[in-house]
Amino acid sequence: MQIMPSVLEEAAVEQEQSNSYTSLVDSTGITVVPPSPSSKPLKTIGDVTSLLQQGRKQDAKHLLRNNAWPVDSPIRGQLWSLLCMQHQTKSNSMSDGFYWDMVNQVFGSTELSDKPISLPPFVEPSHCQLYYLTHKGRSVADRVVSVLGYACPDIVYSPTIYPICALLLHYMSEEQCYHCMASLVAAKEKTFITQTKLLYEVTWKTVMQICKKHVKSAAVHLQRHCPSSRAERIYMDWIWWIFQGLPFQHLVRVMDCFFHEGIKVLYRTAMAILILFHKASSSPSSEWMTEIQRNGIDAALNKFCKEMPVTPQKLLKVAFGIRGLSSAYISRVFIRTEMVLKSKNVINGSRQLVRSRSSENLPNSQSQNNIQMVSHTLTIRERMSEEMYNEMGAHSPGPRTLSMGIYPIQNMNTRILDHQDLLTLWSWLPVRITMYQPILLYTTEEHGCSLTTFYVRVEHHEPTLLMIKTCNNEVFGAYCSSRWGERNQKDDRGNRQAYFGTGETFLFSLYPERAKYQWVGIEGDKVGHGAELFMAADSKMITIGGGEGQAIWMDENIRFGKTDRCQTFNNPPLCPSGDFEIRVLEVYGFATDQLS
C-alpha cells in the first residue's frame, strides 16, 4: 500500500534545507538582490496575514508592492500559498488528500515514474519554463499540471499554467502547489490565468490597446522600428517578456503582487518594460539602439528583458506609477475586445458548434450523434445563398436538405407570423440554431405584461428570439445572442455592466418592410464604442442596439416602445412612426430535442 506524503512531512523536509527553496530547486545559479534600503525592516508573514484577515486588501496590496523581499527570503513559501488560497471559494475548496487521491487515480501510484508524463493539450511545449527546477522538479511540475488537466477538463488553452506552476514549486510542496493552481484557475473575482485561445488573444490585444493609450511614446517607438503587422506579433508575445524574459529575481517580485491582484499586474509589468526599453534605446548612440538596428526590435526587446538594467523594486515602481490606468478601464477594454473577437469568431466562424455559456437549451451528450447526423445537411445549407434558400422555402419544402433544416419550426405556434414570414426568419438564424426545437418562453397573451415575469421566464436562456407585433400590425424583433441574465454582471468595482451580448445579435423587420440588419462590425475591423452596444436591460426597460439611438426600446410594462436608427446595426427605425404600442410580444428559446 502506498503511503501518501503529508503536507507536514514535506514541509519538514524543506525546513532541513540550508536555503529557502524546496528540494526540487538547484539554487546555485540564482542571483540574490538584497532589499534597498537595507535599514528598513521588511514586513513578516504575520503582517500580511493580519491585513487579509481584517479584509484590508488595499493595505495588503501596498505592502506587497513595497516590501522588496529577496528572492531567497524564507517568507515566500507561506506568502504565496496564503495569497493564492485567499481566492479559493467554498465551491472549489478541496479536502486534505484530494491531490494525492487524484494522483493515484491518474497514475496508479504516488511514486514518481521515470517515464515521461504526457502533458495536457492546453500546455504550450515551447513555453514550459523550468527556471531552477531540477530533473525531479520537472517531473513534479509535469505531474501537477497533468492532474490539473484531469480535474479541470474545461481548460482549452493556457500556456501560462506551466511556468506559474514551476515558480510555485520553488517555494512550496507539490500538494500546496496544486491547491494554489486550482484556486487561481477557479478564481471568480479576479482573472489570473486565461483558459481559452480566444481569451489568450484578448489579453495581448488588451495590452496593445492600453500601451498605445497610456505609454504612448514607448508604443510609438516600438511601432517606428517595425512594420505594423510585426508590431502585433511583438505584442502577441507580451506575456513571455515577463515569464521567459525577466531575470528570476524580478519575476519573483512581480509574482508577489500578481498572486494578490491578478493579471493587471502583468499588464502593468509589460508596460513598464516598454517604458524602460524606450528610455534605454531612444538615443541614437545607445547600445540598445545599435541592438535594434543590428538584430531587429523584437530581438532587442527580448534581450533587454533578460538583462533588465534596473532592480526588481524599480521595475515595480515604474509599473505601478503609470497614471490613469484603473482596473475598471482595463476591464472595459478587455470586455470590449472579447466581445468583438467572439462576435467575429461566431460570424466568420467556424463550422463547429459553439458552446454556450448557458448549458440550458444546448446540445447535451445524448444529442451529439443527432448533431453529427445533420452536420452534412447544415454544411450544404450554409453554402446556399440566402435568396435561394428563401425561394425554396417559399414554394415548397423542396429537397430533403431543406425539409430537415426547417423541420423544427413546424411546431412553432406563433400568433405573430404567418408561414412565409416564419420561413424567412428561420433562414436568417445562425446555422447551428436551426437544428434546435424552438420553445415559447414568454408571451404577453399568456404571461401578462410584466418585465419581472419576462426575466423570470427568459433570463437563463441563450440565445433568444424576440418578436413584436404592434397595434399598427408592424412586425419586427431581434435575435439576441446572450442571456438576459447578464444584465446583472458586475465589473471589478462592483458596478453593473451596462451593455452585454455579442455581434451575432441582429435585428429584423418583417412587415411592412422585410429586412435583416446585422452588426456593422461584420463589415470591417474598426468600429467605435457606439457600435458595440448590443443588449441592455434593468428593472425599468429593455434595449437592443445603441449609439445615437436605440433600435428597440421597451418599457417595464411591455406596453410602449420606440425604435430609432442606431450605430450598432445601422438600421432605419423598424416602424414608420418610431414610437409603437405592443399588441403581442413573443420570446422563443431553443431546445435540444433533435430529429431522430
C-alpha positions in Angstrom: 0.0 0.0 0.0 1.3 3.4 -1.0 1.8 5.9 1.9 1.0 9.4 0.7 3.4 12.1 1.9 1.6 14.6 4.1 2.0 18.4 3.8 3.7 18.4 7.2 6.2 15.7 6.2 7.1 17.6 3.0 7.4 20.9 5.0 9.7 19.2 7.5 12.0 18.0 4.7 12.1 21.5 3.3 13.0 23.1 6.6 16.0 20.9 6.8 17.5 22.6 3.7 20.1 25.3 4.1 18.1 27.7 2.0 14.6 28.9 1.4 13.9 26.8 -1.7 12.4 23.3 -1.9 14.4 20.2 -2.6 13.3 20.5 -6.2 15.5 23.5 -6.8 19.1 23.9 -7.8 19.8 27.4 -6.4 23.4 27.7 -7.4 22.6 29.9 -10.4 20.1 32.2 -8.6 21.2 35.8 -8.2 20.1 37.4 -4.9 19.4 41.1 -4.9 19.3 42.5 -1.3 16.5 44.8 -0.3 17.1 48.5 -0.6 17.2 50.4 1.7 18.6 47.6 3.8 17.9 49.6 7.0 14.1 49.4 6.5 12.8 46.3 8.2 10.7 44.1 5.9 7.2 43.0 6.9 6.6 39.5 8.1 4.0 36.8 7.1 2.1 37.8 10.2 1.7 41.3 8.9 0.3 40.1 5.6 -2.0 37.5 7.3 -3.4 40.2 9.7 -4.3 42.5 6.9 -6.0 39.8 4.9 -7.9 38.5 7.9 -9.2 42.0 8.5 -10.3 42.4 4.9 -7.8 45.2 4.3 -6.9 44.1 0.8 -5.8 47.6 -0.3 -3.3 47.8 2.5 -2.1 44.3 1.7 -1.7 45.4 -1.9 0.6 48.3 -1.0 2.5 46.2 1.5 3.2 43.6 -1.2 4.3 46.2 -3.7 6.7 48.0 -1.4 8.4 45.2 0.5 11.3 44.0 -1.6 11.9 40.6 0.0 15.0 39.0 -1.5 14.4 36.1 -3.9 15.6 33.7 -1.2 13.5 35.1 1.6 12.0 32.4 3.8 8.7 34.3 3.8 7.8 33.3 0.2 6.6 29.7 0.7 3.9 30.8 3.2 3.3 34.1 1.5 2.4 32.7 -2.0 0.3 29.9 -0.5 -1.6 32.5 1.6 -2.2 34.8 -1.3 -3.3 32.1 -3.7 -5.6 30.4 -1.2 -7.5 33.6 -0.4 -9.1 33.3 -3.8 -10.5 29.9 -3.1 -14.3 29.8 -2.8 -16.4 27.2 -1.0 -17.4 25.7 -4.3 -13.8 24.9 -5.3 -12.4 24.1 -1.9 -10.7 20.7 -1.7 -10.2 18.3 1.3 -6.9 17.2 2.5 -5.6 14.3 0.5 -7.6 15.3 -2.6 -4.5 15.8 -4.7 -2.9 12.5 -3.8 -6.2 10.7 -4.4 -6.1 12.3 -7.9 -2.5 11.3 -8.4 -3.4 7.7 -7.5 -6.4 7.7 -9.9 -4.4 9.2 -12.8 -1.1 7.4 -12.4 -1.9 4.4 -10.3 0.7 5.4 -7.7 2.1 8.4 -5.8 5.6 7.3 -6.7 7.3 9.4 -9.4 7.8 7.3 -12.5 10.9 7.5 -14.7 8.6 7.6 -17.7 7.8 11.0 -19.3 4.4 12.3 -18.3 2.1 13.3 -21.1 1.1 16.9 -20.6 -2.5 18.2 -21.3 -3.1 19.8 -24.7 -3.6 23.3 -23.2 0.2 23.4 -22.5 2.5 25.1 -25.0 5.6 22.9 -25.1 7.9 25.8 -26.2 6.9 27.7 -23.0 7.4 25.0 -20.4 9.7 27.2 -18.3 11.6 25.3 -15.6 13.6 28.2 -14.1 15.8 26.5 -11.5 13.9 23.2 -11.0 15.9 20.0 -11.0 15.1 17.0 -13.2 12.9 15.7 -10.4 11.4 19.2 -10.2 10.4 19.0 -13.8 8.7 15.6 -13.3 6.8 17.0 -10.3 5.7 20.1 -12.4 4.6 17.8 -15.2 2.5 15.7 -12.7 0.8 18.8 -11.1 -0.1 20.2 -14.5 -1.3 16.8 -15.7 -3.5 16.3 -12.7 -4.9 19.8 -13.1 -5.8 19.0 -16.6 -7.8 15.9 -15.5 -9.5 17.9 -12.7 -10.3 20.9 -14.9 -11.3 19.5 -18.3 -12.7 22.9 -19.4 -9.2 24.4 -19.8 -8.7 24.6 -23.6 -5.5 26.6 -24.0 -3.4 28.1 -21.1 0.3 28.3 -21.8 1.0 30.3 -18.6 -0.1 27.4 -16.3 3.1 25.6 -16.6 5.5 28.4 -15.8 3.4 29.6 -12.8 3.3 26.1 -11.5 7.1 25.8 -11.9 7.6 29.1 -9.9 5.3 27.9 -7.1 7.4 24.6 -6.8 10.5 26.7 -6.0 8.9 27.6 -2.6 6.3 25.1 -1.6 5.4 21.4 -1.7 3.8 19.6 -4.6 0.4 19.4 -2.9 0.4 23.0 -1.9 1.3 24.0 -5.4 -1.7 22.0 -6.8 -4.1 23.7 -4.4 -2.7 27.1 -5.3 -3.0 26.5 -9.0 -6.6 25.1 -8.6 -7.5 28.3 -6.7 -6.1 30.6 -9.3 -7.8 28.7 -12.2 -11.2 28.8 -10.4 -10.9 32.4 -9.0 -14.1 34.4 -9.7 -13.4 38.0 -8.5 -10.1 38.4 -10.5 -8.6 36.9 -13.6 -5.2 35.2 -13.0 -5.0 32.6 -15.8 -6.8 32.7 -19.2 -8.0 29.3 -20.3 -9.0 29.6 -24.0 -7.3 30.7 -27.2 -9.8 33.4 -27.5 -9.0 34.9 -24.1 -5.3 34.5 -24.7 -5.8 36.6 -27.9 -7.9 39.1 -25.9 -5.0 39.6 -23.4 -2.4 40.6 -26.0 -4.8 42.9 -27.8 -5.8 44.5 -24.5 -2.1 45.1 -23.7 -1.6 46.6 -27.2 -4.5 49.0 -26.7 -3.6 50.2 -23.2 0.0 50.6 -24.2 -1.0 52.8 -27.2 -3.0 55.0 -24.9 -1.1 55.0 -21.6 2.5 54.6 -22.6 2.1 56.2 -26.0 5.8 57.3 -26.5 7.0 53.8 -25.9 4.4 52.3 -28.1 5.2 54.7 -31.0 8.9 53.9 -30.5 8.1 50.2 -30.9 5.9 50.9 -34.0 8.5 53.1 -35.6 11.1 50.4 -35.8 8.9 47.6 -37.3 6.1 47.2 -39.8 2.6 47.4 -38.2 2.0 43.7 -38.7 5.3 42.9 -37.0 4.3 45.1 -34.1 1.2 43.0 -33.5 3.5 39.9 -33.5 5.6 41.5 -30.8 2.6 42.3 -28.6 1.4 38.7 -29.1 4.5 37.7 -27.0 3.9 40.2 -24.2 3.4 37.5 -21.6 6.8 36.0 -22.4 8.6 39.3 -21.9 7.8 38.5 -18.3 7.7 34.7 -17.8 10.5 33.9 -20.3 12.5 37.2 -20.4 12.8 38.7 -16.9 15.6 37.6 -14.6 14.3 35.3 -11.9 14.6 37.8 -9.0 12.5 40.3 -11.0 9.9 37.7 -11.9 9.5 36.5 -8.3 8.8 40.1 -7.1 6.2 40.5 -9.9 4.6 37.3 -8.7 4.4 38.6 -5.1 1.9 41.2 -6.4 0.3 39.0 -9.1 -0.9 36.4 -6.6 -2.8 39.1 -4.8 -4.0 41.4 -7.6 -4.3 39.3 -10.7 -3.5 39.7 -14.3 -3.5 43.5 -14.2 -0.1 43.3 -12.5 1.3 41.5 -15.6 -0.3 44.2 -17.8 1.5 46.9 -15.8 4.8 45.0 -15.8 4.7 44.7 -19.6 4.0 48.4 -19.9 6.9 49.1 -17.5 9.2 47.0 -19.7 8.3 49.1 -22.7 8.8 52.3 -20.9 12.3 51.3 -19.7 13.2 49.9 -23.1 12.2 53.1 -24.8 14.2 55.1 -22.3 17.3 52.9 -22.8 17.1 52.9 -26.6 15.8 56.3 -27.5 19.2 57.8 -28.0 20.7 57.1 -31.5 24.1 56.3 -29.9 22.8 53.9 -27.2 23.8 50.3 -27.2 20.1 49.3 -27.4 19.5 51.3 -30.5 22.5 49.6 -32.0 21.0 46.3 -31.0 17.7 47.3 -32.6 19.5 48.2 -35.9 21.5 45.1 -35.9 19.0 42.4 -34.9 15.5 44.0 -35.0 13.4 45.5 -32.3 11.8 42.2 -31.2 15.2 40.5 -30.5 16.5 43.7 -28.8 13.4 43.8 -26.6 13.8 40.2 -25.6 17.5 40.7 -24.8 16.6 43.8 -22.8 14.2 41.8 -20.7 16.8 39.2 -19.9 19.4 41.9 -19.0 16.9 44.1 -17.2 19.1 47.0 -16.1 17.0 48.1 -13.1 16.3 46.4 -9.8 13.1 44.4 -9.2 11.8 47.2 -7.0 12.5 49.9 -9.6 10.6 47.8 -12.2 7.6 47.6 -9.9 7.8 51.3 -9.1 7.6 52.1 -12.9 4.8 49.6 -13.4 2.6 50.9 -10.6 3.5 54.5 -11.3 1.6 54.6 -14.6 -1.3 57.1 -14.1 -4.9 56.8 -15.0 -4.8 53.1 -15.6 -7.7 51.9 -13.4 -8.9 48.3 -13.1 -12.3 49.4 -14.4 -10.7 50.9 -17.6 -8.7 47.7 -18.2 -11.8 45.6 -17.6 -13.8 47.7 -20.2 -11.0 47.3 -22.8 -10.9 43.6 -22.1 -14.6 43.0 -22.3 -14.9 45.1 -25.4 -12.1 43.2 -27.1 -13.5 39.9 -26.1 -16.9 40.9 -27.4 -15.6 41.9 -30.8 -13.4 38.8 -31.2 -16.2 36.5 -30.0 -18.6 38.1 -32.4 -16.2 37.7 -35.4 -15.4 34.1 -34.5 -19.0 33.2 -34.4 -20.0 35.0 -37.5 -17.0 34.2 -39.7 -16.9 31.2 -37.6 -16.2 28.0 -37.7 -18.4 25.2 -38.7 -18.1 23.7 -35.3 -20.9 24.1 -32.8 -20.2 27.0 -30.5 -20.6 26.0 -26.8 -22.8 28.5 -25.0 -22.1 29.9 -21.6 -25.5 28.7 -20.6 -25.8 24.9 -20.7 -29.6 25.1 -20.9 -31.2 24.5 -24.4 -27.9 23.5 -26.0 -26.6 20.1 -27.1 -26.0 17.5 -24.4 -24.1 14.3 -24.7 -27.2 12.4 -25.9 -27.8 14.8 -28.7 -24.3 14.7 -30.2 -25.0 11.8 -32.5 -28.0 13.6 -33.9 -26.0 16.8 -34.4 -23.4 14.8 -36.4 -26.2 13.3 -38.5 -27.4 16.6 -39.7 -24.0 18.3 -40.0 -23.7 17.5 -43.6 -27.1 19.0 -44.3 -26.1 22.1 -42.4 -22.9 22.4 -44.5 -25.0 22.2 -47.7 -27.4 24.8 -46.4 -24.6 27.1 -45.3 -23.3 27.2 -48.8 -26.7 28.1 -50.3 -27.3 31.8 -50.9 -29.9 33.4 -48.7 -32.0 34.2 -51.8 -32.0 30.6 -53.0 -32.9 29.3 -49.5 -35.8 31.8 -49.2 -37.1 30.9 -52.7 -37.0 27.2 -52.0 -38.7 27.7 -48.6 -41.4 30.0 -50.1 -42.7 27.4 -52.6 -42.3 24.0 -51.0 -40.3 22.1 -48.5 -38.2 21.0 -51.5 -35.4 18.5 -51.2 -34.6 16.6 -48.0 -31.8 19.1 -47.2 -34.3 21.9 -46.8 -37.0 19.9 -45.1 -34.5 18.8 -42.4 -33.3 22.3 -42.0 -36.7 23.8 -41.4 -38.4 20.9 -39.7 -38.2 22.3 -36.1 -40.3 25.4 -36.9 -43.3 23.3 -37.9 -44.2 23.2 -34.2 -43.7 26.9 -33.7 -47.2 28.1 -32.8 -46.7 31.8 -33.2 -49.6 34.3 -33.2 -47.4 36.9 -34.9 -46.0 35.4 -38.1 -47.6 33.6 -41.0 -45.8 30.5 -42.5 -43.9 32.5 -45.2 -42.6 35.0 -42.6 -41.6 32.2 -40.4 -39.6 30.5 -43.2 -37.8 33.8 -43.9 -37.0 34.4 -40.3 -35.7 30.8 -39.9 -33.4 31.3 -42.9 -31.8 34.3 -41.1 -30.9 32.4 -37.9 -27.3 31.1 -37.4 -27.0 27.7 -39.0 -26.3 25.8 -35.8 -29.5 27.2 -34.2 -31.8 25.9 -36.9 -31.4 22.3 -35.8 -33.0 23.0 -32.4 -36.6 22.9 -31.5 -37.9 26.4 -30.7 -39.9 26.7 -27.5 -42.1 29.6 -26.5 -40.7 31.0 -23.3 -42.8 34.1 -22.9 -45.8 35.7 -24.5 -47.8 38.7 -23.3 -51.0 36.9 -24.2 -50.4 34.1 -21.7 -48.0 35.5 -19.1 -49.1 39.2 -18.8 -47.2 42.4 -19.5 -44.5 42.5 -16.9 -40.8 42.8 -17.2 -40.3 40.9 -14.0 -42.2 37.9 -15.4 -40.2 38.3 -18.7 -36.9 38.0 -16.8 -38.1 35.0 -14.7 -39.1 33.1 -17.8 -36.4 34.2 -20.2 -33.2 35.3 -18.5 -31.4 31.9 -18.3 -31.9 31.1 -22.0 -29.3 31.7 -24.6 -29.9 32.6 -27.4 -33.5 34.1 -27.6 -35.7 35.3 -30.4 -37.9 38.4 -29.6 -40.8 39.1 -31.9 -43.0 42.2 -31.6 -46.4 42.9 -33.2 -47.6 46.4 -32.8 -51.1 47.8 -32.6 -50.5 49.0 -36.2 -49.6 45.5 -37.2 -45.9 46.2 -37.8 -43.8 43.1 -37.1 -40.1 43.2 -36.1 -37.8 41.9 -33.5 -34.3 40.7 -32.7 -32.2 37.6 -32.3 -30.4 38.1 -29.0 -27.1 36.1 -28.7 -26.6 36.3 -24.9 -28.7 35.5 -21.8 -30.7 38.4 -20.4 -29.4 37.4 -17.0 -26.1 39.0 -18.0 -27.7 42.4 -17.1 -26.6 41.6 -13.5 -22.9 41.1 -14.2 -20.6 43.5 -12.5 -17.1 44.8 -13.1 -14.1 44.8 -10.7 -15.5 47.8 -8.8 -18.9 46.2 -8.4 -20.6 48.4 -10.9 -23.3 46.8 -13.0 -22.3 46.2 -16.7 -24.5 48.4 -18.9 -24.3 46.5 -22.2 -23.7 42.9 -23.0 -24.1 40.5 -25.9 -22.1 39.7 -29.0 -22.1 40.7 -32.7 -24.1 37.6 -33.5 -27.1 39.6 -32.4 -29.2 41.0 -35.2 -32.4 42.9 -35.9 -35.2 42.0 -38.4 -38.3 43.6 -39.8 -41.0 41.5 -41.5 -43.8 44.0 -42.0 -44.2 46.5 -43.7 -40.6 46.0 -44.8 -38.8 42.7 -44.9 -35.1 43.1 -43.9 -32.3 41.8 -41.7 -29.9 44.2 -40.0 -26.6 42.6 -38.9 -23.9 44.1 -36.7 -21.9 46.7 -38.5 -18.7 45.2 -37.2 -19.1 42.2 -39.6 -18.1 44.5 -42.5 -14.9 45.9 -41.0 -12.4 45.8 -38.2 -12.7 49.3 -36.9 -15.9 50.1 -35.1 -16.5 52.7 -32.4 -17.8 52.1 -28.9 -21.3 53.0 -30.1 -21.3 50.1 -32.5 -20.7 47.6 -29.7 -23.9 48.2 -27.7 -25.9 45.0 -28.4 -28.2 44.4 -25.4 -29.0 46.3 -22.2 -31.7 45.8 -19.5 -32.7 46.7 -16.0 -35.9 46.7 -13.9 -37.3 49.6 -16.0 -36.6 48.8 -19.6 -35.0 46.6 -22.3 -32.8 47.9 -25.0 -31.3 46.3 -28.2 -28.8 48.3 -30.1 -27.3 51.7 -29.2 -25.2 54.6 -30.2 -27.1 57.8 -31.3 -30.4 56.0 -30.8 -31.8 52.7 -29.8 -33.0 50.1 -32.3 -35.6 48.7 -29.9 -36.6 50.0 -26.5 -39.5 48.7 -24.4 -40.8 49.9 -21.1 -41.2 47.9 -17.8 -44.9 47.2 -18.6 -44.1 45.8 -22.1 -46.7 48.1 -23.5 -45.0 51.0 -25.2 -41.7 51.2 -27.1 -39.7 53.2 -29.5 -37.3 52.4 -32.4 -34.7 54.5 -34.0 -31.5 54.3 -36.1 -28.5 53.1 -34.1 -24.8 52.7 -34.7 -24.7 49.1 -33.7 -26.8 47.9 -36.6 -27.1 51.0 -38.8 -30.8 50.2 -39.2 -33.7 52.6 -40.0 -36.5 52.8 -37.5 -38.3 49.4 -37.5 -41.7 51.0 -37.8 -42.5 54.3 -39.6 -43.6 56.4 -36.6 -40.7 55.5 -34.4 -43.0 55.0 -31.4 -45.1 51.9 -31.0 -47.7 50.2 -28.8 -47.1 46.5 -28.3 -50.0 44.2 -29.2 -48.1 41.0 -28.7 -44.5 40.1 -27.6 -43.3 36.6 -28.0 -39.9 35.3 -26.9 -38.6 31.9 -28.1 -35.7 29.8 -26.8 -34.2 26.8 -28.5 -34.4 23.2 -27.0 -32.1 20.3 -27.5 -34.7 18.0 -29.0 -33.2 16.8 -32.2 -34.5 14.9 -35.2 -34.4 11.1 -34.7 
